[in-house]
Amino acid sequence: MNRQRNVDLCLLLLFTILNMSNAKVIRTKVAILGGGMAGVISGRTLWQNGISDFLIIEAESVLGGRMKETQFAGYTIELGANWIQGTQNSETGKENPIWTLAQKYKLENTYSNYDDLLTYDQNGWTDYSDVIDEAWTIFDQVVVDAGARESMNLEDLSFSQGQSLRGWTARTPHEQVAEWWTFDFEYGDTPQASSMIEAAVNNNSSFVQWSDASQFVIDRRGFATLVRGEAKQFSTGKNILFNSIVTKVEYSSTSVKITLKDKRIIIADYAICTFSIGVLQYNDVQFVPTFPMWKQEAIFTFKMTTYTKIFLKFPQKFWEDTQFF
């Protein structure tokens, strides 16, 4: 208790010094760190519950977070999130909240038909759809096996080990392509580097909980239209700070002090942190005091993968009229 009291007194003294200096101090009840989907929905929820004294702090010049678009060759392309994964469960009626927002804002999207596929190798078109089908069968079996392991509290395995237990090892080029198509394309990493149980949880939380439909966003306004549209419900022009990079967060039982890269200071009673796992893992923001070990363990348990999308524009179409090949 004495240690905490000393920390609070030190912060109070620091705030007094800051007020006497030229440093710009901004005060708010609740500071929301990050203007992506989580940050904006946090602001919307506060607003809907009668709390208007909050401030969203966003590093970019627009809201959106992982939803971020640019212009390329006359098209709007997504640099980040691109799919609505899972729409509505036909049996339970449960709907993906992203799908709900997509309909609300009439977001243009198109169904990704993964069966609309042509297979090629070094010899050109070669039909090895039977290998693709086998890979999908193995994937579904490993997902079921993962659920059984979790229910019996058995040790987790890599997804690759789960495949091996089902008799699958990708040796030939065709098998390697099939494995990439059924796993790497979705998870942004290899089965060897991925948890069997958590990969299954990921699959089930989207494609079983809602539906197996994946809708590819092609809206000229950008996927982030959802985020920016929701922000309009509460945005006053003063409760969102753009181009504001957080470098340090000092917190106690009574207040939070947030330091920005441009030396501005934000003092809040509470803070909601919506930074991505990547930001937290790479210590882009210093937290004082440091997070307890149990929280650090939870953060570092996850792996932040890099999903690289490459967009090309050709003078004319030369491929078959299929979605994937």
Buried (B, 14 or more C-beta within 10 A) or exposed (E): EEEEEEBBEEBEEBBEEBEEEEEEEBEBEBBBBBBBBBBBBBBBEBBEEEBEEBBBBBBBEBBBBBBBBEEEEEEBBBBBBBBBBBBBBEEEEEBBEBBEBBEEBEBBBEEBEBEEEBBEEEEEEEEBEEBBEBBBEBBEBBBEBBBEBBEEEEEBBBBBEBBBBBEBEBEEEBBBBBBBBBBBEBBBBBBEEBBBBBBBBBBEEBBEEBBEBBBBBBBEBBBBBBBBBBBEEBBEEEBBBEEBBBEBBBBBEEBBBBBBEEEBBBBBEBBBBBBBBBBBBEEBBEBEEEEEEEEEEEEEEEBEBEEEEEEEEEEEEEEEEEBEE
